[in-house]
Amino acid sequence: MQTVFVSPERCIGCKQCEVACAVAHSQSKNLFLSVFESPHPKPRIHAEPGLALNSSFPNKCRHCDPAPCLAACPTGAIYRPGDRPDTVLLDAQRCIACGMCAMVCPFAAVTYHADSAAPQREVVAIKCDNCISRQRAGQAPACAEACKTGALQFGEINELVKGERTHYARLVLDRIKTDVEIIAEPAGVHAWRTWGEAVSQLNANGKEGAKR
């Protein structure tokens, strides 16, 4: 399963993810032209400042399974596409801005704004769509592509988690600075190796005897 993996300790609050997200969901797909669009494109990810200096958290939809927003939507505006069942999408044309999805979302990832996808409505619900159009074109989500610190990474979840384990292991070892020098081979290891060598020799002798 491919997803956007968030490492909040790496986020510096530069908000490049927000800008990239807004541009990716604009009509022109261009940073400079999108400024003049009406309505203005809105980001689906929000990098909120933390308690410590230079700390921030890039908050976005987790595409839950089961998804509370999907279950609560009375019009069926929220759904899962057949080719990307891990993604929760929102059809702006069917949204009535009732607020139910925002109420039940455990991550406060749904906002309400005017959207070019539903020009007849004053506001509709807006949430992360995993940049599904970009993924279908073989591209990574805009937020992950724009992140320069590695706070947002896109890929197979198991590979990303494995990379984070390696990263944290190196940080821990660097902090405790354990320089272990092996002066002599431990007695237990020496005994097992001696036994293994003896067994290997017996096997070799047995094969030689069988050939004779």
N, C-alpha and C positions, 0 to 999 in steps of 0.2 A: 504494500500500500504506500503510495506516494503522498506526502503531506509537507506542510511548512512547519518546521521544528523551531520552537522559540527558546532561546537562551537569554533570559532577561538580564543576567549579570554582565552580558557583553553590550547591552543597549546603552547608548550615550544620549539618547533623546534628540538626535539630529533631525528627525522627522522626514528623512528622505523617503522612507517607506510610505508615508502618508501622501507625499507629493506624487510618487510613482504610481500609487494606487489611484489617485484622483485622475491622473493623466490617462492611465490605462482604461478608465471607465468614462472618459470624455468622448464627445462626438468626433473630434478631430484627431485624437491620439497624439496630440502635439502639445508640448509644455507651454509654448508661447501663445498659440492660438486658443488653447482651452481657457485662458484667462478671460477672453472676450465672449465666451459662450454663455447662453442663458437657457436654462439655469446653470449656475456654476457646478462643475462636477465635484462630487464629495468623496473623500476617502472612505474605504471600508475597514481600515485599520487605524488605531489611535494609539500613539505613543505618549502615554501619560507619565508625568514626572514622578519620581520616587521621593523618599524622605532624605536620602543622602545626595550630596552634590554629584552631578553627572550620572545620576541613576535614573532609569526610566523603564517602563514596561510596555512593549508593543502588544496591545490587546486586540484580538480579532476573533471572529467566529471559529469555534472548534469543530463545527460540523458533527455534532453529537449523534450518537446512535445508541438508543433512540433519541430523536431530537424533540425537545419540549415545544419548540416553536412550531414545528411541523404538525404536532398533535393538536396544538391550540388554535391554529389558523382556521377560522370558520369558512373561508372562501376557497380553500385549496390553493392559495397563492404560493405557498411554500411546498416544495416537492423535491424529489431526487431524480436526476436524469438517468435514463437507462444505461448510457455509456459511462457514467461516472457515479455509481451508487454511493460512493463515500462522500459525495458533495451534496450539501443542502442549498438549493437555489430558491430564488424568490421571483415570481412573475409580477412585475409592477402593475401590469394592466388589470390584474385580478385583486390587487391589494386595496382595501378600503380604509386603511390607516386606523384600524380599531385599537391598536396598541397591545393586543393580546400576546404577540410574539415577544415584544420587548419586556412585558411583565414576567413571562415565564423563563426568559433567557438567563441562565445562571452566571453568564459572563458579561452581561450588559453590552452585548455586541451588536444590537440593533438600534439604528437611529432613524429619524424621520426628516426627510427633505424633499424638495421638488426634484423630479428626475425626468430627464429627456425621454426615458423609456415610457413614461406615462404623462405626456404633456397636458392631458385634460384634467389631471388631478393636482390639487394644490400641494399636497405632500403625500409621500408613500414611504413604506418601510424600505430601508437600505441596509444590506448586510454583505459580508464577504461572500463571493461566489467562487473562491479558489482560482480566480482568473481562468475560468474554464475555457474561454475562447483561446487564450494563450496556450493552455495545456493541449488543447486539440490541435494547435499548430506546432506542437513540439517545443514550446517555450516554457520557462519557469514562471511562476507568479511574479508580478511586477515588484511586490514588496521585497521578496527574497533576492531578486536580481539587483535591486537598488541598494540593499544593505551592505555596507562596507566593513562592518565590524564582526560579521558572522552571527549576529543576534537572531537573524532569520535565515534559515537554510532550508532548501527544498530538495527532497529526494526520498528514497525508500526509508521508511521509519526505522527499521532494524539497523540499517547502515548508519543512520544519523545518530541513533542511540549508542551504537558501538563507538562511534567517533567521540561522543560526549564522555563515555566511560574512560576512554583513553586520555582525554583532555583532563578530566578531574583526577585521574590517577597520577598524572604528571605533576599537577598542581600540588596534590597532597605530598608526594614524595619530595618535591622541591621545598615545601614548607618544613618538613621534618628533617630533611637533609640527612638521610641515612646512607652513609658510605660504608657498606659492609665489605670487609676484606676477608676472604676465605683463606686462612693460613694452612689448614689441614683438612683433608677430606673427612667428613663426619663418619663415625664408626659404623652407623647403620647403613649408610650409602656404600661404604667400603665392603661390608659383609655381603650386601646384595649383589654388588658387582663381581665379587669373588665367586659367589654361588653361581651367578649367570655364566661366568667364564668356564666353570667346572662342568656345568650342564652342556654348554656348547661343545666342549671338548669330548664329553661322553657321546654326544650325538654324532660328532664327526668320526669318532673311533668306531661307533656302531655301523655307520654307513660304509666305512672302509672294510670292516669285517664281513659285511654282507656281500660286497663286491668280490672278495676272495672266495 
